[in-house]
């Protein structure tokens, strides 16, 4: 017997059960608590996607029921339902799904999703999964009990029939499995659904926990998210295997029409250029292209100057809805948001959105809370290995008024939300827990962080200035007058003029009049001093019952009915002072309070301020 | 001790400083030395620890500072109008309660009013006794061959501190400067930490046998106790020996008698007895007399280490003793001597230790 024949004896197709056992971790079923979360996540993702595709505001019901040692997981939605013939394969065949080959922003991508939950359920409890679905009010609901044939990866229908269901349309799936229910952590079903609610403010989600506690995440908007569109692949994002597959299965008869018809950013002219670059006949039949020729074709793709892929295919949450989502799940003092423009990595369009919540119920000590999302799906695990976290760590947060002891994620009463939307999210592994360190994505997240960081800094400095001003108001209104009164009582003297001190503390403009009388003449000095940190230009009015003499510097004098208004135009730089002098007779002259025109009254001490 | 008129002038001088600052358009403020360990300096001349040049400024620019200046004004008014002009006084705790009526100038806790009284002492270079402010508890007691006369509200009393007092001894008044030393027959002063040991020495007749004045420290000694010890040392030229437990906290009691305290270093000149010597219990005694001991706790260890870094303990004697104690990991109370018999401390330990120190 030849060696190859000997080896062939041992070669056999591995069953899906074996495949599952070996890949528990990447499928998200590696621990008892996580198995429950992953099952709920896959079912909820499906429900949200289905509702969005049919333009239905999602109303999702999740219930976890304790069943002996295990749990029964129920997820029900008001989606469009599933056509009967599709049900077995959707739920009970791995790697079957509508989105596997589509380049479109969607929650699920591989089609492993819910069928992995079905498989886990039957492996741990031996029980089938029950699916009830209804496609419209005029249809009967169908009910299936399904298992996966682990040898063939084909669905096995244990039971199928009609059922009475009061929903007009929708799908309900019930699975029994081993697991363990946790509540308190962020990595829990509750934590997951709360995060889902933040980035899907158009959805209402109800969770009934094993102890009967009901949590409802209310919807914050009736507006559906903008639908995402399917796009053709961009040549820069292609890999050889994918290209060969497309060449084999295309229905185009010629290479040039294959190129212009199958890729985005490729028209007739570019198609011609690619063929020239790859030294291929544009008229050749795609199926006849050899491996070597395909390699040349791919090289030509990379060498071409091409337009970016279309970017309107993505559906951002939008700043308004991120704000609404944050507001409904957290009580905070301040929210900043930003949506970055669409950008491209390796031919894949992507877009980053950032939200920052500050203060309120958020804890001031400890690291800020980081909520990561990819295509509206919360990422709960492997925070440390994620490009989003790395981008946050790259920022110098001190610049934005947050402390960052020892570098890394900053500390403070802050929650950061980062959403990356793309037709193809580059995950670090199949378990889709963390975004890979693609430089373009890291850079966009950093830019978004800096934008909300700047907004936070502005908010905090405004808040500070306000509390500083308030503190100073307390000093000048409550404390200084009492101090001066008490000192005057102690020393049995007149109360001192506190205006100069008030002006200094508040950074105000000070006007102070002092009079020295000599030989029947009163020498009047008006001291004007600018203690503020901005230049001040104003008019100073001094109204006296007589016309003043020896005025220095010269003043405009206006005769009033019962006296004279002396008017100076004064400009003072910060810290500058000026003396104005004049004389009047020392007897029988009356003064009014000096008047400053052109400075708000709260910035003036020792004079009346008028508009 | 200043008379009431001079004290009033000093306090008014403080008010005047603030008033003038208003008049001149200077933001009113008071400057004080900062009362921290890092601002302690050794004064060669007086052989005591005093404050250095670091200052902390209380300015009305901040709410805190303005409140503190306002409270100072109220306190000055109280001291002048209620104390000095009426010849009355209050305790520190009473001052805290009096401030109930001061509205925004009310003290938050007694520690705050205590501190402000100390601040006034520094700002006026006077003592709280000059302000007629007294602590809640009076000083401890004295027993020994000493005759004093004390000015009291009911006239002058002459007292012999063995013959005219009960078993408890003579109670040190809060204002020690009202006490005059008339006569004595003493060779030295022993300041004792615990009441138990103080009573043991009196019961065993140690004061008579050795002509010793026994001062009870009552733990960390009050100002009046420290002042009395200093005056016994200075005016009567008596050596002072400090007898405490053998643990780091007791060494600090010795330090406050001999070197002064961080919080009240401005009073060092007035309260500190630089020539005071540490009698025991020494870590070496633990070994030599094989005393019953307790294990050092983590806090004890930390305190010992911090003493090694304290400028006040930077002598060869203390380094040796403290390092030995850290090695032993043990501490002993004064009462540990009782394990050898009730007379052991007065018949054996003290005589041996005192002759070692050259006292007898």
Contacts between the chains, C-beta under 8 A, distances in Angstrom:
chain1	res1	chain2	res2	distance
A	471	B	62	7.3
A	471	B	63	5.2
A	474	B	63	5.7
A	475	B	60	6.3
A	475	B	61	7.6
A	475	B	62	7.6
A	475	B	63	5.9
A	475	B	66	4.8
A	478	B	104	6.2
A	479	B	60	6.8
A	479	B	63	7.1
A	479	B	66	4.0
A	479	B	67	6.4
A	479	B	69	7.9
A	479	B	70	5.6
A	479	B	104	7.0
A	480	B	60	6.4
A	480	B	66	6.8
A	482	B	70	5.6
A	482	B	104	7.1
A	482	B	105	7.4
A	483	B	18	7.2
A	483	B	28	7.1
A	483	B	60	6.9
A	483	B	66	7.0
A	483	B	69	5.7
A	483	B	70	5.0
A	483	B	73	5.8
A	484	B	19	8.0
A	484	B	22	5.9
A	486	B	70	7.0
A	486	B	73	4.1
A	486	B	74	6.5
A	486	B	77	6.5
A	487	B	15	5.3
A	487	B	18	5.6
A	487	B	19	4.7
A	487	B	22	7.4
A	487	B	73	5.9
A	488	B	19	7.4
A	489	B	77	7.1
A	490	B	12	6.7
A	490	B	15	4.6
A	490	B	73	6.9
A	490	B	76	6.4
A	490	B	77	5.6
A	490	B	80	7.0
A	491	B	12	6.6
A	491	B	15	5.7
A	491	B	16	6.2
A	491	B	19	5.9
A	493	B	19	7.0
A	496	B	19	5.8
A	496	B	22	3.7
A	496	B	23	5.2
A	497	B	22	7.2
A	497	B	23	7.4
A	498	B	22	6.0
A	500	B	22	7.9
A	500	B	25	3.1
A	501	B	21	7.8
A	501	B	22	5.9
A	501	B	25	6.3
A	501	B	26	7.6
A	501	B	27	5.5
A	501	B	28	6.7
A	501	B	60	7.3
A	504	B	25	6.9
A	504	B	27	5.4
A	505	B	27	6.3
A	505	B	60	7.3
A	505	B	61	5.8
A	510	B	25	7.9
A	512	B	25	8.0
